Amino acid sequence: DLHEEISPVESILYKLRKKIGAIPSIPFITAGTLSRKLAAGAEGVVVDVKWGKGSFIKSAEDAKQLARSITRVGRTLKRRCVALVTDVNQPLGSCVGASLEIKEAIELLKGEGPEDLQELVMKLGMEIVRLAGVAGSTLSAKQTVRKHLEDGTALEKFKEVIEYQGGNSKVIDDPEKLPTAKHTKKLPAPKRGYVHTIDAGQLARGVQILAHGDGKKFDPASGVDGLCKVGTQMKQGEPLMIIHYNDEKRLNAAMEYFKASYRLAPKRPNPAPLVVERVA
C-alpha cells in the first residue's frame, strides 16, 4: 500500500495500539493522524474529530482533548492545523454501506445530498481553503467551496483520485454501475412518535454483518439508506430505513442490531449541533 511507503511508522504504531489495548489513546491517535499527512508534505491540516456512538471516542470532552492535542503538535511542527469536533451519535447522511455511500458522495459533489452532510463538507472545505490562503474571509471561503461543488470541478477531482488509485472513474458518470443489492426490506417503526436517538454503533454493526457475514466474501452492495434522522415524526409502520441485502441469513443476523439502533419518544428532541467545537 502507498501509505506504507509514505509513513511506515503509522502501521507499526497502530498494531502496537491493538496489542496493548490503546486504540483510544490520544497521544497514539495524534501521532497516527499527523504522521502520514506531514510525511506527504502537507503545510496545513484540517481534521474532523468525531465523537459519539459511531466513533471509538465516546465523549465530547475526549474528542476536544484529541483536537487540542493534534493542533498543538501541528503547531509545534510549524504546520497550520485546524480541528473540528463533530457529533456522530447518529449517522452522517442518509445511508450506511460501501456502494450506497459512494452514490451519496457523488450526489454531494454535485451540490446535492443530505443537509447534514452538506453542512459538514461545507465547514471542512471552508477551513481548508482559508488555511491554504485561497480565501480570506468566511464569506469568500463559503463561496469558493460552493462554486467548486456546483461547477463540477470537485467531482472531477474525485475522478482523478479514483484513477490515481487504480479504480474505475466511469462509475462517477454512471453510478448505476456500482454494485446493487438484489433485495430490499423496510424496517417499520414499532410505534408512533419522534425519532429520539439513533445508535450509530448498533447500525454500523448491523451493516457490518450484512457486508461481511461470518468472514466470507465482502458484499459492497449491502447497507441501509433512507434513514429517518433524529427529530423525524413517525407513524406506526412507517419505514425507519430501507435495508439492502443479498443474503437472507446475514439479514436475519443483522436485524436485531437495526431494531436496537432506533428509539422513539412522544416529544421531539432538541437538535444537537453537528459541529461541537472548532480548535485551532
N, C-alpha and C positions, 0 to 999 in steps of 0.2 A: 504494500500500500504506500501511496505517496507520502502520507503523513508520517510513516515510519522513517522516511528519509529526512523529512524536514525537522522532526523533533522526536528522536527515538526515546528520549528520557520520559516522555509523556506516558507511553505504553508501559514502561518499566514501573513508573510510579503508580499507575492505575492497578497493575497486577499486585503490587505491594499493598495498596489500599484494600483490595479484596481479601487478601490473605489475613490481614490483621484487623479486619472489620472497621476500616477507617474511610469508607465511601463518603460519609457526610463531613469528613474533616475539612475545615475551612482552609488551613494552610495548603493541604494537598490539592484541593479544588482550585485554589488561586494559582498554584504552580501549573496545574494541568490546563487551566483556561488560557493563561497567558503565554506559555512556552511556545506552542506551535505558531501562534499569531506573531509573536515577536521574532521568532526564528525565520519566519517568512518575510520579515522586513516591514511589518506594519508600524507606521509612525503614530497612528491613533487607533484606539479600540473602543467599540461600543458593545456592551454586554447586557443581555437580557437575563436577569437573575430571577428565576421562577420559584415561588413557594406555594405550598398547599398540598392537597391530597393527590394531585397529579405530578408531584415532584418528590425527590428524596429529601428536600428541605421542607420540613413540615410547618415551621413557624415563620411569621413575617420578620420577627426580630433576628432570627438566624440568617435569613436572607439579606437583611440590611447589614449585618456584620460581614457577610461574604462580599457584598457590594463594596463596602468600605475597604476591605482587605484588598480586593482586586484593584480598585482605583489608587489606593495608597502605594501598592507595589508598582503599579504602572507609572506613577509619578516619580518614584524612586529611580526607575529605569529610564527617566526622561521621555516618557511617552504620554501623549494626551489620552485620557481614559474617562469614559462616562459609563455608568451602570444604571439601568432602570430595574427596580424591584417590582415584579408583576405577579398578579394573582392567578393561580392555575388550580384553584379548588374545583372549578367546573372547567370542562374542555374549552379550548380556544377554537372559535369557528363552529361549524355545524356538523362536522364529521370526524371520525377516527378510523384510520386504516390506510395502508400504503397507497393504493390506487386512488381511493376517494380523496385523500389529502392532496395528491398531486393535481387532481382535477380542480380542487378548491384553490390551490396555489395559482393555477393558470387563470382562473377567474379573477383572482386578486390582482395579478399582474396586468390585467386588462382594465383595472379600475373598478372591479365589481367585487362580489363576495360578501360574507357576513360582516356586520358592522364592527364587532369587537376585534376581528382580525384586521380589518382596515384601519381601525384606530391604533392598534399596536404597531403595525407596519409603518404607518404614517409617523408616529412618535419616534420609533427607532431610526427611520430614514432621515427625519429632521435632525436628529443628533449626529448622524453620520455626515450629512452634507455641511453642517456647521463646523464639525470637527475638522473636516477636510478643507475648510476655507472657501467652499463653493457658495455658501450663503452666509450673510452676516446677521440677519435678523430672524426672528421666529416666523414672521410672515413670509419672508423670502425663502426660508427653508421649506415651509409647507408648500409654497407654490412650485418650487423645484421638484419636490418628490411627486406632487400631483401631476405635473407636466410629464414626467417620465412614465408614470403609470398610464396616463391617458394617450400618449403619442406612440406607445408600443415599444419604446426603447428598453424599458425594464424587462419586457417579455423577450426581446431579442437577446438581452444579456443572459437570461435564464437558458436560452437555447445554446449560447456559447459555452456556458458552464456544463451543460449536459454533454455536448460534443467533446469538450476537453476531457471529460471523464469516461469517454467511450460509449456514451448512451445514444439512443435514437431520438434526435430532436424533432422528428416529424410528428411525434405524438402531441407536441405543443399546438400545432395547427389542426390536428385531428385527435382530440382527447378520447374519442371512441375506440382508438387503437389500444388504449390502456386495458389491462385485464378487467373483465366484468364478471361478477358472480352470476351463477345460474339461477339462484333463488333469492327471494326477499321475504321478510316476515316483519310485521308490525308488532311493536311492544305496546299494548294498550295501557292507559292509565287505570290503576285499580279503583280509583275513586275520583270525585271532583275536588277541585282545589287549585292552589297555586304551586308551581314548582318551587320548593323552598331551598333545597340543596341538591347538587349533583356531585357524587363522589367520583372524581376523575380517575382515581386509582382503581376503583372497582370496575369502571367502564373499560379502562385500559387492559385490565386483567382479562375481561371477557373477550375483547378483541384479540388479545394475545393467544387465547385458546382457539379462537376461530382461525387465526392465521398459522399457528404452529402445531396445534393439537398436542399429541404426545411425542413431539420431536420429529415428526415426519416432514415431508416437503412443505416449504413455506408457500402460503396461499396469499399473494398480494391483492387479490380481488376482494377478499373478505373485509368486513368492517361494519360500521354503523354511520348513518347520516340522517338528516332531518331532525337533529337533536333539538328538543324543546329546552330553551335556556331558563335559568333561574328567573322567576318572576312571571313566567308564562301561565295564564289561566287555562286550566284543563277541565274538560268534561269527562266523566267516566267513559272509558272505552276509546277515547281519542288517542292516536299514536304518540308516544313519548319519543320514539325513534324508529327508524327502519333498519333492520338488520340484513346485511348482505352476506350470503354464505354459499358454500358448495358442498359441505359435509354435514349431514344430519346429526351424526354423533358428536361432532365438535359443537354444533349449535346447542344441543341438549346440555352439554357440559358448561357452556358459556352463559346460559340463560339465568342461572342463579345470580351471577355477577351483574348482569344487566338489570335484573329486577331490584337488586340491592343498591344500585347506584342512584336511584331516584327517591326523594322524599317529598311528599306533597303536604301542604298545610292549608288551613282555612283562610289565612291572611297573606296578602302579598308581602314578601320580604323586602327590606330596604336594600337597594342595589349596592354592591361593594365596588369600590373603584378598581379599575383594571391595573393602573399604574399606582403603586403604593408610595413609592419614593424615588426621587432622582438623586443619584450620588455622583459627584464629580470632584 
